[in-house]
Amino acid sequence: MRISRRSLLAAAATTAMAAPAIAQPAFPTRPIRMVVPFAPGGATDLITRLLAEEMARPLGQNVVVENRSGASGTIAGNFVARGPADGYTLFMGTTGTNILAPFFVLDAPYETERDFRGVAMVAGIANLLVVGPAIPATTVQEFIAYARANPGRVNYAATGSGSQMAMELFLQRAGITATAVNYRGSGPALQDMIRGDVHATMDLISSTLPTVQDGQLRALGVSTTARNPRAPAVPTLQEAGVPGYEFLSWQGVFAPRATPDAIVEKLSQAINDALANPELRRRIEAMAADPMGGTPAEMDRYIAREVATLSAVARAAGIRPQ
């Protein structure tokens, strides 16, 4: 009997459909690399190392931390964004590297919404609005009134892109102006504030709170929408009469944009499982940070809101990449 070519093709197609699908290897099958955009020893590095150790348990693979510092964190970010989208190389991003870099870094090599997808938020650190002895204000409203009564005479210490953006957001929401004085780090800025050379700053609670507790500086408000348990007497800036104010310095895990959903979900679950560990939470909180967590979709929505809000702040403040 002669069999037509059409019949052979049909039979082959039927056989192919009937054959069992080839099983994909379970993820992960080898160690995962978490790239940190700063040198070892800082808060982001320490939090990453704590998280990596705990993530290894649900994943069944080691999570290796790799530090790639430079160019305000964008060297590490670009390395991950341009790497394979297979879930084996992740980026521990921050407010500075994933929201603020395009506003401050000339020719920033990536855009977060285009080149990354969120995996999970990890931790957030509140900022404090503090003033020194050169400013007589003891409340946010007194500070606003003083700035309005002394146009062009109030300055503030900007200790980095996050500090500057947090302060510019406050100034715009409050309807006042102040001149930025740039510093490399919180230490020199706080010393100049104590001497009265600089009037105010908005900086991490981990940096500013010790000088407030010893009476050298005064805390007027906290940047988050809820009061901070480390300084419960300090009102939020919203409570103090600055509507819509919220700023958080955070760390979060990102994957390259094309990473498959199933892999991102598994990584996200591992992060959330790790953050549920009371001991890990205690150690993060000991660094004045608050564990966060959440789903990839929640993180992507948060990033989109932050980009939109802070892009407008940067334009209004005339901030340009350098």
N, C-alpha and C positions, 0 to 999 in steps of 0.2 A: 504493500500500500504506500502510495506516495503522500508524504506529509508536506504541506505548504509552509513557506517561510513565515507567513502570518501566524499559522498555528504554533510553530515553534516559539515565536516571540511571545505569544499569549501564554503559552505554558511556562516559559521562563519567568514572566512577570508574576504569574500565580505562585510559582515556587518561591520567588523572592519575598512575596508578601507573607507567605506561610512560614518562612524561616524565622526563628527567634531573633530578636534584636540583639546586637552585640552589646553586652553590658559595659557601661562606662566606668572607669576606675573611680572608686570613692574618693572624695576630697576631704582632707589632704592626704597625700601619700608620701610627703617629704616635709622637711622643716619650712616654716614660713618666715620671711624676713620683714621686720617692721623698721622702716627708715625714719629716723629722727632728724629734724632739720637744724639741730643745735648741738653744741659740744656736750660731752658727758658732764653730769653733775648738776645741771639745772633742773627746775621743776618739771619741765616737759620730759626730759630724759628719765628722771626718777619715776615719774608716773608711768611712763611707757614700760620701764623694766618691771615694775610691780604688776602691771596688766599682762605683760608677755608671759611672765611666770605662771599666772593664774589661768590664762587662756589655753595653755598647753594641755591642761587636764581635759576639758571637753573635746578638744580637737584631736587629741592623741598624737600630737606632733610638737616638737619644740618650736617656740617663736623666738627668733634671734633678733636682737636689737642692733641696728647699724646706724652710727652717727655720721651724717654728711652735712657739715655746717658750711655757711658762707652765703653771701648775697641775700641777707635777711631771710634765710630759709628757702629761697627759691631754687637753689641748686638741688637740694634733696627733693623738692616738689616736682621739679622738671624730670629728674631721674625716674621717679615712680610714674608720673603721667605718661612718659614716652616708653615705658617698659611693657612687658607682656601683661595682658589683661587676664591672668589665670588665677588670681587670688594668692599667689605665692610671694608677691612683693606689695606691701601696703605702706601707706604714708600716715604718720602721726602729725596731722596738721593742727594749726592753731588759728586764732582770730587773725593774727598778723600774717601768716603765710597764705591763708585761704580766703580771707576777706580783704585785708588791707594792702597786700602786696602791690596790686595794680595801681593804687593811689600813690605809693611811696617809692616803688622800685622802677627805675627806668627800663623799659623793654622787658617787663616781667614775662617769663617764657611760657606761662600757662594761664588759663582762666578756669576757675574752679568749676563753674557750672558747665563748661564745655568739655573739660578734660578729666574731671573726677566724678565719682558718685560717692555719696555718703555711705558708710557702713554702720557706725554708731558713734554718738557723742560719748565722751569718756568722763571729763571733769570740767568744772567751771570755777573761776576765781573772781570774786567781787572786787570792785574798785572803790576806793574811798575818795571823796572830795575833802581835802584838808587844806587849812590855811595856816600861815605862820604869824608871828607877832606883828608883822607889818600891817596886817589887816585886823581891824577891831571887831569884825563880825563874829558872832557866836552861833548864828543860825544861817541857813541857806538864804532866807529872805533878807537878812541883814547884809549878807555878802552881795546879793543882787542889787540892793539899794546903794551900797557903797560903790559898786562898779558903775552904776548909772550916774552917781553924783561926781564921779572922778573919771570921766571919759578919757581914754588914752593913757591912763596912769597905772592901770592894773596889768600885771603880767602873770604868767604861769609856767611852771616847769613841765616840759614835755620830755619824758624819759624814754620814749620809744613811740612807734606808730600807734600802738594801742592806747597809750596814755594821751597822746595828742588827739586821737579821734574821740576818745571818751570825753575829753574836756570840750572839744569843739561841738560835740552833740549837746552837751550841757549849755554852753554859751548860746547856741542857736535856740534851744528850747526855752531858755530863760530870757532871751531877747537882750543880751548884753555882749560886750566885746572885751577881749583881753589879748595881750601879745604873747605868743609862744616864745619861750627860751629853751632851746634844745640842749639836752644833756645825754651823755652816754651812760645810762644806768641811774638807778634810784638813789644810791648812796650820796654822790656829790650834790644832786638836786635837793635832797632833804637837808643836808648840811647848810646849803645856801638859804633854804627857807628858814631854818632855825636862826640864822644870823640876820634874817630880814632882807636879804638881797633879792629874793623871789617871793612872790605873794601867796601862790596857791599851786596845787597840783591835783590831778586825778590819777591815782596809781593803785597798784595791787594792794589789797588789804594785808597781804603777807609782808609787804615792804613798809607800808605806812603805819600799821597799827602799833608797833613798838614805840614809835616816837609820839604817838597819841597817848598811849598808856603811861608814858613817863612825863607827860605834861608839856613836852616841847612844841607840839603842834596840836591843832584842834580839828577834830573830824566833824564835818557839817552834814554829810549825807553819804549813803551807800548807793551804788549804781544799780543794784538789782531790784526786782519788783517786790521782794520780801526782805525783811530785816535779816541781818547776818548774826548767827548765834555767837560769833566771836566778839561782836560789838553790838549787843542787843539794844543799847540805849540810843544808838545812832539811827535816825529815821531814814527811810528810803528817800531818794530825791523826788519821787512822785508824791510821797506823803508830805514832803516839805514844800510842795507847791509848784513843782516843775512837771507839767503834764506830759505823758507819753515818754518819759525818760526811762531807758533801760539799756545797760551795756554790760556785757559779760566777757571776760577773757577766758577762753575755753581751749581744750584739747579734744580732738576727735579723729577717728580713723577713717581714711579715705582709700578707695581703690580706683584704678584706672577706669575710665568711663565705660569701656566695652566689657568689663568683667561680668560674667553671666549672673543672672538673678539668684540661681540656686546657691552659688558659691558665696555671694554677698550675704544672703540670708543666713547661711551656716556660720559665717564669720561674725555676723551681728549677734546671733544667738550665743556664740562663745563669749563675746565681750559682755553681753548682758548677764550671762551666767557668772562670769568672773566678778562683775561689779556687785552681784548679789552676795558675795562672800563678806561676812561682817569684818573679818580681819583686814581684807583689802580696803574696804571702805574706811576703816579706822585709820589705816596708814595714809590714805589719800587725804582724809580730813586733817591729819596731823600737819599737812603742808598748807593748811588754810584753803584747801580746795574742796569742792563738793562733788561727789560722784553723780553722774548723769544717766547715761544709757539711752535707750530708745531704739526705734526701728530705722532702717535706711530711708524710708519715705518721710518720716518725721524729720530726720536730719536734713534731707534735701530741701524740704519746705522751709526749715529754719534758715539754711544757708541762703536761699533765694530772698527771704525777707531781709536778712542782714545786708546782702549785697545791694538791694534796692535802697534801703534806708541810708546806709553809710556812703553809697555813691553820691547821693544828694547832699549829704553833709560835706563830703570832700569838695564837691563843686562849689558849694556856697562859701566854704572857707578858703577857696583858692589854693587848695593843696595840689601840688604838681609832683610827678615822679622825678627823682634826682639820681 
